[in-house]
Amino acid sequence: MTLSSPDRFDVAVVGSGIVGLGAAYAAVRRGLRVVVVDRTDRPVGATIRNFGHLCIGAQDGPARAYGEASRGIWLRLAADAGFWARESGTLVVARAEDERTLLEEAARAESDEDGGIRLLSPAEVTDLAPVRPEVVHGGALVPGDLQVNPREAAGAIVRHLAALGVEFRFRTAATEVGTGFVRTTRGDIAASDVVVAVNHDVDQLLPEAAERAGVIRCALDMMRVSADLPSPLRAPLLTGWSLVRYRRFAGLGTATALRERLHAERPELAALDLNQMYTQLPDGTLLLGDSHHKAMQPDPFQPEAAFDAFLAEARELFEVGGLRVLERWQGVYAAAGEEFLIEEVAPRVLALAATTGIGMTTGLGLAEIETARVFGWGGSGSPDAESSAGDGTETTAIVGGAGTTATVGGIAQEENA
């Protein structure tokens, strides 16, 4: 190829979701010239359609390592790019004895130095969340987890990276990648290193890699509601349905019996593949969800039964005077047999994706670690960041952007996941 010098870069990243942004951030911090290509005009995919819950402590294996690496990067970006984030930890409510037993098993499985779980009494749970006292058998706080507003964070990261010198070419689709080049609908780009981070659309650009990994799509339903709650939700809230999904809990001995009980008692919720969880945004609204349906191309039609279930379960769990639906949406993310797609599909062409619903939790660390490993990038590793998570007894907000206020121990009542 004969290319003009403005189209020559050290690194070309295809995709402006959280993994692509993480790759661009890793590169630009090392002094490399970076371009990001995306067919849309801003991040609009899974990166903005989630709870904003960075659920690090519920992971294990590589996901835990990527999540721990992501944590410091998120905190540094929140401070430098100016978006809201809080070190909240994660609250788990046990509504039955078998759920409490599973939390106790998880707490015994790891030491405090490894991110130990703090068990809570029913009274401590109701101090941290406006849940009905009569449904609470106990709970736990998982320290170190974070919360951001994904709709705000992605755009802020784009602006910050642009200020650092990353060039963004939106409304530009990549049609082919190979060693040293990215072919796009607006011309060819030469780059020493290429990162493909297009999540489920990897089957469009790199179909063979997607087939090798078994990538399909997972569609989920979510909603945002205005909730008349007597007090704020101090941290993202998980339930028993969450415990049987996240690997740190789901792999334990007592998880099988819990899963069987939940499915037997509530087959309609099992049919939705429910993860009953909640986050509260700084404006006080609640994010509810979520259901899951996997297919090569899921139908776009969203069953009202899922949204009815979200509302009914929220009313059963919370002391809430009323719920008013503000938004409903469908998210789509890559799913496969393994949690991550990491493949050098050609020399110095790296495909990266979180192939389960933990991209926000792991994506920045995945990009940081794997680009450095595959491309041999030296220089700075994960940015250092101050952490005040401690034992999880308090939450600390790091706030950036207009119209937000830092708080300690709760949400600033002024401002999704």
C-alpha positions in Angstrom: 0.0 0.0 0.0 1.0 3.6 -0.6 -0.3 5.8 2.1 0.2 9.4 3.0 2.0 10.1 6.4 -1.2 11.3 8.2 -2.6 7.8 7.8 0.3 6.0 9.4 0.0 5.2 13.1 1.7 3.1 15.7 -1.6 1.5 16.8 -5.0 1.2 15.1 -7.9 0.2 17.3 -11.2 -1.0 15.7 -14.1 -0.4 18.1 -14.8 2.4 20.7 -16.3 0.2 23.4 -14.6 -0.2 26.7 -12.1 -2.7 25.5 -11.1 -0.6 22.5 -10.9 2.5 24.7 -8.7 0.5 27.1 -6.4 -0.5 24.3 -6.1 3.1 23.1 -5.4 4.3 26.6 -2.7 1.7 27.1 -1.0 2.7 23.9 -1.2 6.5 24.2 0.2 6.3 27.7 3.3 4.7 26.2 3.8 7.5 23.8 2.4 5.7 20.8 0.4 7.4 18.0 -3.1 5.9 18.1 -6.2 6.0 15.9 -9.6 4.5 16.9 -12.1 3.6 14.2 -15.8 3.0 14.8 -18.7 2.8 12.4 -21.0 4.7 14.8 -20.6 8.4 15.9 -20.0 7.5 19.6 -20.0 4.5 21.9 -23.5 3.1 21.7 -23.2 -0.7 22.4 -22.8 -2.8 25.5 -20.5 -0.2 27.0 -23.4 2.2 27.7 -26.2 -0.4 28.1 -25.2 -1.9 31.4 -25.5 -1.4 35.2 -22.2 0.5 35.5 -21.3 -2.1 38.2 -17.7 -3.0 38.2 -18.2 -6.3 39.9 -14.6 -7.3 40.5 -15.0 -9.3 43.7 -17.5 -11.7 42.3 -15.0 -13.0 39.7 -12.4 -15.6 39.8 -9.5 -16.8 37.6 -8.4 -14.5 34.7 -11.5 -12.4 35.1 -10.5 -11.5 38.6 -7.0 -10.6 37.4 -8.3 -8.4 34.6 -10.9 -6.9 37.0 -8.2 -6.0 39.6 -6.1 -4.4 36.9 -9.2 -2.5 35.6 -9.9 -1.1 39.0 -6.9 1.2 39.2 -7.4 2.3 35.6 -11.1 3.2 36.2 -10.1 5.3 39.2 -7.4 7.1 37.3 -9.6 7.8 34.4 -12.5 9.0 36.6 -10.1 11.5 38.2 -8.4 12.6 34.9 -11.4 12.5 32.5 -13.8 13.9 35.0 -16.7 11.5 35.4 -18.6 10.2 38.4 -17.3 7.0 40.1 -17.6 5.6 43.6 -15.8 3.0 45.6 -19.0 1.4 46.8 -18.3 -2.3 47.2 -21.1 -4.7 46.3 -24.0 -5.5 48.6 -25.6 -8.9 48.5 -28.9 -9.6 50.2 -29.7 -13.1 51.4 -33.4 -13.7 51.4 -33.2 -17.4 52.5 -31.1 -19.6 54.6 -29.4 -21.3 51.7 -28.4 -17.9 50.3 -26.8 -17.0 53.6 -25.1 -20.4 53.7 -23.5 -19.8 50.3 -22.3 -16.4 51.4 -20.8 -17.9 54.5 -19.0 -20.6 52.4 -17.7 -17.8 50.1 -16.4 -15.8 53.1 -14.5 -18.9 54.4 -13.0 -19.6 50.9 -10.8 -16.5 50.8 -8.7 -14.6 53.3 -9.1 -10.9 53.9 -5.9 -10.3 51.9 -7.5 -11.9 48.9 -10.5 -9.6 49.0 -12.4 -11.3 51.7 -16.2 -11.0 52.0 -17.7 -9.2 55.0 -20.8 -11.0 56.3 -23.7 -8.7 57.4 -26.5 -9.2 59.8 -30.0 -8.4 58.7 -29.9 -5.1 60.4 -26.7 -4.1 58.7 -28.2 -5.0 55.3 -31.2 -2.7 56.0 -28.9 0.1 57.0 -27.2 -0.1 53.6 -30.3 -0.6 51.4 -34.0 0.2 51.7 -35.0 -3.4 51.6 -38.0 -4.9 53.5 -36.7 -6.2 56.8 -39.0 -9.2 56.8 -37.4 -10.6 53.7 -33.7 -10.3 54.9 -31.9 -13.3 56.4 -28.5 -11.7 56.2 -26.1 -10.5 53.6 -22.6 -9.6 52.7 -20.5 -6.7 51.5 -17.8 -7.4 48.8 -15.2 -4.6 49.2 -13.3 -3.0 46.3 -16.0 -3.0 43.7 -16.8 0.3 41.9 -19.8 2.0 40.3 -19.9 4.4 37.3 -22.5 5.9 35.1 -21.7 4.2 31.7 -23.6 6.7 29.7 -21.4 9.4 31.0 -18.1 7.5 31.4 -17.7 6.3 27.9 -18.0 9.8 26.3 -15.8 11.3 29.0 -13.1 8.7 28.2 -13.3 9.5 24.5 -12.8 13.2 25.2 -9.9 12.5 27.5 -8.2 10.2 25.0 -8.7 12.8 22.3 -7.1 15.4 24.5 -4.1 13.0 25.0 -3.7 12.8 21.2 -5.7 9.8 20.2 -7.4 10.3 16.9 -11.0 9.1 16.6 -12.5 8.3 13.2 -16.2 7.8 13.9 -18.8 6.9 11.2 -16.0 4.9 9.6 -16.4 1.1 9.3 -13.4 -1.3 9.1 -13.9 -3.8 6.3 -10.6 -5.7 6.6 -7.6 -6.0 9.0 -4.2 -7.5 8.5 -0.6 -7.1 9.5 0.2 -3.5 9.2 -3.2 -2.2 8.0 -6.8 -1.5 8.6 -9.0 -1.1 5.5 -12.0 1.2 6.1 -14.9 2.8 4.3 -12.9 6.1 4.3 -9.6 4.7 3.1 -6.7 2.6 4.4 -4.8 3.1 7.6 -1.3 1.8 8.2 -0.4 0.8 11.7 2.3 -1.3 13.3 -0.1 -2.8 15.7 -3.8 -3.5 15.2 -6.4 -4.2 17.9 -9.9 -5.5 17.0 -12.3 -4.8 19.8 -15.7 -5.0 18.3 -17.4 -7.3 20.8 -20.1 -9.6 19.2 -19.5 -8.1 15.8 -16.2 -9.9 15.7 -18.1 -12.4 13.6 -18.5 -9.7 10.9 -14.9 -8.7 10.7 -13.1 -11.9 11.8 -15.6 -14.7 11.2 -13.1 -17.5 11.5 -11.8 -16.3 14.9 -15.4 -15.9 16.1 -16.2 -19.5 15.0 -13.2 -20.9 16.7 -14.2 -19.2 19.9 -17.9 -20.1 19.5 -19.0 -16.5 19.7 -22.8 -15.8 19.7 -24.9 -13.0 21.0 -26.6 -12.5 24.4 -29.5 -10.1 24.4 -30.6 -8.7 27.8 -33.5 -6.6 28.9 -33.1 -3.7 31.4 -35.1 -0.7 32.6 -34.6 2.5 34.5 -37.3 3.6 37.0 -38.0 6.5 39.3 -38.4 4.9 42.7 -40.0 6.4 45.9 -37.5 4.9 48.3 -37.0 6.0 52.0 -33.2 6.0 51.7 -30.6 5.6 49.0 -29.0 2.3 47.9 -25.5 2.6 49.2 -24.0 0.1 46.7 -24.9 -2.1 43.8 -27.2 -4.8 45.1 -27.1 -8.5 44.2 -29.6 -11.2 45.1 -29.6 -15.0 45.2 -30.2 -15.1 41.4 -26.8 -13.3 41.1 -25.0 -15.7 43.3 -25.7 -18.6 41.0 -24.3 -16.6 38.0 -21.0 -15.1 39.2 -18.2 -17.6 39.3 -16.8 -16.8 42.7 -20.1 -18.0 44.2 -21.5 -20.3 41.5 -18.6 -22.7 41.7 -19.0 -23.4 45.5 -20.6 -26.5 46.8 -23.8 -25.0 48.2 -24.5 -23.1 44.9 -26.0 -26.2 43.2 -28.8 -26.7 45.8 -29.5 -23.0 45.7 -29.9 -23.0 42.0 -32.1 -26.0 42.0 -34.4 -24.4 44.7 -34.7 -21.1 42.8 -35.5 -22.8 39.6 -38.0 -25.1 41.2 -39.8 -22.3 43.1 -39.7 -19.7 40.3 -39.5 -21.4 36.9 -40.8 -18.2 35.2 -37.8 -16.3 36.4 -35.5 -19.1 35.5 -36.9 -19.0 32.0 -35.8 -15.4 31.8 -32.3 -16.4 32.9 -32.7 -13.7 35.5 -29.9 -11.8 37.2 -31.9 -9.8 39.8 -29.8 -6.9 40.6 -30.0 -3.1 41.1 -27.9 0.0 40.9 -28.9 3.5 41.8 -27.7 6.5 39.8 -26.7 9.8 41.3 -30.1 11.3 40.3 -31.7 8.7 42.5 -33.2 6.6 39.7 -32.8 2.8 39.8 -31.6 0.4 37.1 -33.5 -2.9 37.2 -32.7 -6.2 35.4 -31.7 -8.2 33.8 -32.8 -11.1 31.6 -30.7 -13.1 29.1 -31.3 -14.8 25.8 -28.5 -16.3 23.7 -28.6 -16.8 19.9 -26.5 -16.2 16.9 -28.8 -13.2 16.2 -31.4 -12.7 19.0 -34.8 -11.4 18.1 -35.1 -7.6 18.7 -38.6 -8.1 20.3 -38.6 -7.7 24.1 -41.2 -9.7 26.0 -43.2 -7.6 28.4 -43.1 -10.5 30.9 -39.5 -9.6 31.6 -40.3 -6.0 32.5 -43.3 -7.1 34.6 -41.0 -9.5 36.5 -38.4 -6.7 37.1 -41.1 -4.4 38.6 -42.8 -7.1 40.6 -39.5 -8.4 42.1 -38.4 -4.8 43.0 -41.7 -4.2 44.8 -41.2 -7.5 46.8 -37.7 -6.6 47.8 -37.7 -2.8 48.5 -39.7 -0.6 50.8 -40.9 1.5 47.9 -43.9 3.8 47.6 -44.1 3.7 43.9 -42.2 2.8 40.7 -42.4 4.8 37.5 -40.8 3.4 34.3 -38.6 5.9 32.6 -36.7 3.8 30.1 -36.5 0.3 28.7 -33.8 -1.1 26.5 -32.1 -4.1 25.0 -28.4 -4.7 25.4 -26.4 -7.2 23.3 -23.0 -8.6 24.2 -20.7 -11.4 23.0 -21.1 -14.8 24.6 -18.9 -17.9 24.2 -17.8 -21.0 26.1 -14.9 -19.1 27.6 -15.0 -15.7 29.3 -12.6 -14.0 26.9 -11.6 -14.0 23.3 -7.9 -13.3 23.0 -6.3 -14.2 19.7 -3.5 -12.9 17.6 -5.3 -13.5 14.3 -2.3 -12.4 12.2 1.2 -11.1 13.2 0.6 -8.0 15.4 -3.2 -8.1 14.9 -4.9 -8.8 18.2 -8.6 -9.6 18.6 -10.0 -8.9 22.2 -13.4 -9.4 23.6 -15.1 -10.1 26.9 -17.4 -13.0 25.9 -19.7 -12.8 28.9 -21.4 -9.9 30.6 -18.4 -8.6 32.5 -16.9 -6.2 29.9 -17.2 -3.1 32.1 -15.6 -5.0 35.0 -12.7 -6.5 33.1 -12.3 -4.7 29.8 -9.8 -2.0 30.7 -7.5 -4.5 32.4 -7.9 -7.0 29.6 -6.8 -4.5 27.1 -3.9 -3.2 29.3 -2.5 -6.7 30.1 -3.0 -8.4 26.7 -1.8 -5.6 24.4 1.4 -5.3 26.5 1.9 -9.1 26.4 1.2 -9.7 22.7 2.9 -6.6 21.3 5.7 -6.4 23.9 4.9 -2.9 24.9 7.2 -1.6 27.6 6.8 1.5 29.7 4.1 2.1 32.3 1.7 -0.6 33.3 -1.6 -0.1 35.0 -1.8 3.4 36.4 -1.5 3.7 40.2 -4.6 5.0 41.9 -5.4 5.8 45.4 -8.0 3.4 46.9 -10.0 4.0 49.9 -12.2 0.9 49.8 -10.7 -0.3 53.1 -12.9 -3.0 54.6 -16.0 -1.8 52.7 -17.6 -0.1 55.7 -17.8 3.2 53.9 -18.1 4.3 50.3 -16.1 7.1 48.8 -17.3 9.0 45.7 -14.8 10.3 43.2 -16.8 12.8 41.2 -16.1 14.7 38.0 -18.2 16.6 35.6 -20.8 19.3 36.0 -23.6 19.1 38.5 -22.3 16.3 40.7 -21.4 16.3 44.3 -19.0 14.1 46.2 -20.5 12.2 49.2 -19.2 9.8 51.8 -21.3 6.9 52.7 -23.9 7.3 50.0 -25.1 8.8 46.7 -25.1 12.5 45.9 -28.8 13.1 45.5 -28.6 15.1 42.3 -27.8 13.0 39.0 -27.2 4.0 35.1 -24.9 0.7 34.8 
